[in-house]
Amino acid sequence: MFDCLIIGGGPAGLTAATYLGRFRRQVVLVDAGESRAKWIPSTHNCPGFPDGITGTDLLGRLHSQAVRYGANLVEDTVRSVRHAGANFIATASLPIRARTVLMATGIVDKLPDISNAADLIKAGTLRLCPICDGYEVIDKRVAVIGPLKNAMKKALFMRTFTRNLTLLMTDPETGDDPHALAMLAREGIEVAACTRDAIRASGPDAIVEFSDGKVLAFDTIYPAMGCTMRSQLAVELGAKCDEVGNLVTDSHQRTNILGLYAAGDVVDEINQIAVAFGHAAAAASDIHNYLANSDRDA
């Protein structure tokens, strides 16, 4: 019986594992190797790394730190979690029993229909987070691709960094919103209809080919196509989520299910490493106190 099962080995999960290990708790972290952070070619807004750090290097450091303090890290996939009295049983290659569970399962970005998306992300031609790396595209040629409603929000945010902006609208048949288009025009943001598979790489540029034969080149393209929340395991236990699929927690990262916590991207739309660290610290501290109180009441 573990004190805590952590599902997900991204920044939130690994940080929580370190905290709980230092609290002298028996913790097991199960990770399928699909952390969104591994996509990061180099981040310069992660606190403590002014010269930048790659996502894989950051995960490696966090992994080593968690192991140093006694966390059990298992490469596997949790398929389900159910109640077992006051505790939990997770189904993976072997059943895992735990007194508490922390969901750090994250999200999956929806990307344009291109076969070499990973290569474009590594090169910085395709970027996922303007909060993280908008600074790196100051005054460059930038496009945002996606349905008008989603892409408009991100395109307007990018005005902080560049005025050379184009919105590549993938839903022209449903996205003809005069008010939105007028606002984009006032902000100097070009709008062009585009299919999801129109992007290709050409040297350092992203090339977009339109049905009328027109071709545009950009330094960077940001997808704004939404994401899939990995909240299903918690929802199946009865945890509440919002209309997007984010798990709903209180300030201690507690869900509405006693003993079930959530941290990181699966909780908050501000998908930031710093936010994940904060969630993990709050969750792990409360998990430790919850377990201590349960022991005293036993």
N, C-alpha and C positions, 0 to 999 in steps of 0.2 A: 504494500500500500504506500503510494507516494503521497507526500504532502500536497504537491501540485503537479498537474499535467499541463504543459504549455504546448499548444498546437500552433506551429509556425515558427520558422527560424530566421526571420528578418530582424531588423534593428530592435523592434519592440519585444519580440520573444526572447532574443538572446540577452538583451539588457535585463529583462525580468528574471531570467535564469541566473544571471550574475548576482542580482540583489538577493534572490531567495537563497542561493548558495551561501552568501555571506551572512544571511540570517540563520544559517545552519539548518536549512530545510532540505528535505529529500525531494528533489525535483527531477522530472524527466521532460525533455523537450523532444517532440516528434516533428520532423521537418521533411517535406518531400522535395526540397531543393528548388523551389519555384519562387523564391523571394523576388519581389519587384526590384529590390535594391541592386541585384546583380546586373541589371541593365545599365546602371549608371557608369558612363565612360570616365567621368571625373566630376566630383562635386566640390564647389568652392564655398558653399554656404553652410556646410556641416560644422558646427562649433568645434574649435580646436584644431582644425586643419586648414590654415590660411593658404597653403600652397596646393590644396585640393587633395582628394583621395578617390580612388576608384571604388565602385560598389563592391567588387569582389574582395578588395583589400580590407575595406571596412568590415565586411561580414567575417572575414578571416580573423581580424583582431577581436571582434566581439565573440566569436566562437572560442578562441583561445582563452579569453578572459572568463567565459562561463565555465569552461572545463577546469580551469585553475581552481575555481571555488566549488567544485564538486558536482556540477550539473551533469546529468546523464543525457547525452545527445544521441538521438536515434534517427537514422535515415529511413523513413517509412511514411505511409499515408494513413491518417485516421479516417476511417470510413463512416463511423457513427459514434455517438456518445449517448449514454443513457444513464438514468438514475439507478443507484443501488443503495436504497435506504437514504441515508444522509450523504452518501458519497456518489462517485461516478465510476462507470466502466466505459472505456473507449475500445472500439474494435479497430485493430490494426493487424499486423502479421500475428501478433500475440495480444491477448486482452491486457489492458492496462487499467489498474485500479488507482484512483486518486481521490483525495479528500476535497480538492478544489480543482478547477479547470480555468486556464486563461486562454482565450481565443486571440491569437495574434496572426490570423489567417490572411489578412490583407485583401488586395483586389487584383483583378486582371484587366489591364488596359485593352480597349478595343482599338485596333490599328487599321490603317489602310490596307487594301488587298494587294500587298506586294510580297514577293517571296523572300526578299533579302532585307526585311525590316530590321533584323538584328544588326546587320552590317551598317545600315544607315544611322541607326541609333549610336553605334560605336563611333562613327565618324562625326557625329553631331549634326548630320544633315536632317535627321528626324529627332525631335526632342519631345519629351513627354511632360515636362513640368516648367512652366514659365516662372513660377515662384522660385524654383531652384536655380534656373540658369538663364533667365531673361537678361541678366547683366551681360552674359557672354554674346548676345546678339545685338548689342547696341548699334543702332544706325545701319543694320544689315537688312537684306531683302528677306522678309519673313512672310510666310503664309500660314493660315490656320484652316484646317480642313475638317468638315463635319456638317451635320445638320445646322441650319441657320441659328436656331435657338441656342445650341451649345457653343457653336463656333463664335457667335457674336460676343458672348461674355468673355471668352479668352482673347479675342482680337482686340476688344476695348482695353483689356488689361495690358496687352502688349504695347499700347500707346505710350506707356511709361518708358519704353526702351527704344522704339523706332517708329518713324512715320512712314516707312516704306512697307506698307501692310496690304495684304490681299486676303480676303475671305473666300475660300474655295467651298462653295455650297454644294453638298451632296444630295440635297432634297429639294431641288428647284420646283418640283410638282406640288409640294406641300409647304414650302418655305417662303412663298411670296407674301411677305409681311411688309406692307408699305411703310409702317411706322419704323420697323427695324431697319429697313433699307435706307430710309431717310436719315436715321441717326448715324448709320455707318458712313453715309455720304458726307454728312456734316463733319465727321471725324477724319475724312480723307482716306477712308479704307475702301479699297476697290473690292468689288464682289463679282465672282465669276462662277457659273455652274460647272460642276466637275464630277466625274465618276470616282468611285472609291479606288479604282485600279489604275488611275491616270498618272501616278507618280513613278518615276524611275530615276536612277542616279546617273549623273554624267560628270565624272571627275569629282570635284568637291561640291558640285551643285545638285539640287533636286530639280528635275525637269518635270513639268506637268504638261501633258498633251491633251488638247481639247478636241471635241468631235468635229469642229469646223477647221481643224488643221493648225490652229494657233498653238504656239509653244511659249511657255514662260519658265524662267529659271529663278530659283530662290536659293539663298544661303541655308535656310532652315525652314522646315515645315513642322508645325505643331498639330497633332491630331486632337480633335475635340469630338470624339465619337462615343464618349461615355466609357463605362467600365462595368465589369461584373463583380459584385461584392461576394466575397467568400464567407458569407454569414450563415449558410444553410445549416451547418452542424448545430449552431446555437439556436437557430429558429426552430429546428426540429425538437429541441429541448423545451421550447416555449418562450425563448427570449424574444423581447420586443425589438423591432427595427423600424426605421423611418421609411418614408415613401421611396427613398432611393435604395434602401437595403442596408444602410449603416446600422450597426447595433447600437441601441440606446443604452447609455450608462450614466451613472451619477459621477460626482467629482472624484470618487475613489475608484472609478472604472468598474463598479459593480453593475451587472445587469439586473433585471427583475427576478432572476433565478438565484436563490441563495447558494453561494459558493462558486458561481459562474461569473467570470470577469472577461473583459475584452479590452484590447489596446491596439494602437496603431491605425493603419489605413482603414481597417474594417469598421472603425468607430467614427472617424472624422474625415470630412472631405478635404481638409487642409493636409494633404499627403506629404508630410515633411518628416525627415529623420529626427529633427529636434522635438517634434510633437510626439513621435513614437517613443523617444527616450523619456519624456515627461510622463506619458501614459504608463510606461513600464514601471517607473519609480513609484508612482501612485498606487498602481495595482499590486505590485509586489509587497509594498509596505502594508497595505490593507489586508492582503492575503495572510501575511505573517501574523498580524494582530487578530484576525478572525480565527486562525488556527489556535493561537495562544488562548483566546477566550473560550474556544470550544474545549480545549484541554482542561481548563480550570473548572468548566461547568460539568465535565464528565464525572 
